[in-house]
Amino acid sequence: MNINIKRCNIVDSHILQEIGYETFNETFKNQNSIENMNVYLEKAFNIEQVEKELANTSSQFYLITIDKIVAGYLKVNTNDAQSEEMGNESLEIERIYIKKDFQKHGLGKYLLNKALEIAEELNKSKIWLGVWEKNENAIAFYKKMGFVQTGTHSFYMGDEEQIDFIMTKTLN
């Protein structure tokens, strides 16, 4: 099994759009109304939005492949690209998305380690993320990786307010 992580640029926008849409839909469609899912997916993963996020110098995207097949991606943010004001000493993991067929192969850990590596390169003292309070598998994974819940924030799925746990890991 040949695992590779590569940084994305604008030519990867359609791949990111497709995988973002697919993985978000697979993960959350059964817990949300079709209307709210469609509103969110159209807003978050339309091609103009993806290209705008790719162009932001405070965000970085990475594709993970297994044997040259795209399995998922990572999005990290610094500075004003963070979805909450956490200061310049923080790096946000906004997305770790793994396609359903590739889950349970340790790829999330690869991407999390990549985020930790980026945080270290950028001399960040904290790494944080928001995770839906009902996403028990992800919460358990992040706890296992040394994250602790430090707060909450609102996430809007269409017109429905949902609560995300903010989980943080302090770096050496």
DADA-V898148 format. One record per backbone hydrogen bond with DSSP energy under -0.5 kcal/mol. NH is the residue of the N-H (numbers start at 1). CO is the residue of the C=O. Records with the same first field share a line. If there is no record, write none. Layout:
BEGIN
NH = CO + CO
END
This chain:
BEGIN
3 = 1
4 = 65
6 = 63
8 = 61
12 = 9
13 = 10
16 = 12
17 = 13
18 = 14
19 = 15
20 = 16
21 = 17
22 = 18
23 = 19
24 = 20
25 = 21
26 = 22
27 = 23
28 = 24
29 = 25
31 = 28
32 = 29
37 = 33
38 = 34
39 = 35
40 = 36
41 = 37
42 = 38
43 = 39
44 = 40
45 = 41
46 = 42
50 = 46
51 = 47
52 = 48
53 = 49
54 = 50
55 = 51
56 = 52 + 53
59 = 56
60 = 76
62 = 74
63 = 6
64 = 72
65 = 4
66 = 69
67 = 2
69 = 66
70 = 68
71 = 64
72 = 64
73 = 97
74 = 62
75 = 95
76 = 60
77 = 92
78 = 58
81 = 78
82 = 79
86 = 84
90 = 87
91 = 126
92 = 77
93 = 128
94 = 75 + 92
95 = 75
97 = 73
98 = 96
99 = 71
102 = 99
103 = 100
105 = 102
110 = 106
111 = 107
112 = 108
113 = 109
114 = 110
115 = 111
116 = 112
117 = 113
118 = 114
119 = 115
120 = 116
121 = 117
122 = 118
123 = 120
124 = 119
125 = 89
126 = 89
127 = 169
128 = 91
129 = 167
130 = 93
131 = 165
133 = 163
135 = 132
136 = 134
139 = 135
140 = 136
141 = 137
142 = 138
143 = 139
144 = 140
145 = 141
146 = 143
147 = 142
148 = 168
150 = 166
151 = 166
153 = 164
155 = 162
157 = 155 + 160
158 = 156
160 = 157
161 = 159
162 = 155
164 = 153 + 162
165 = 131
166 = 151
167 = 129 + 165
168 = 148
169 = 127
171 = 125
END
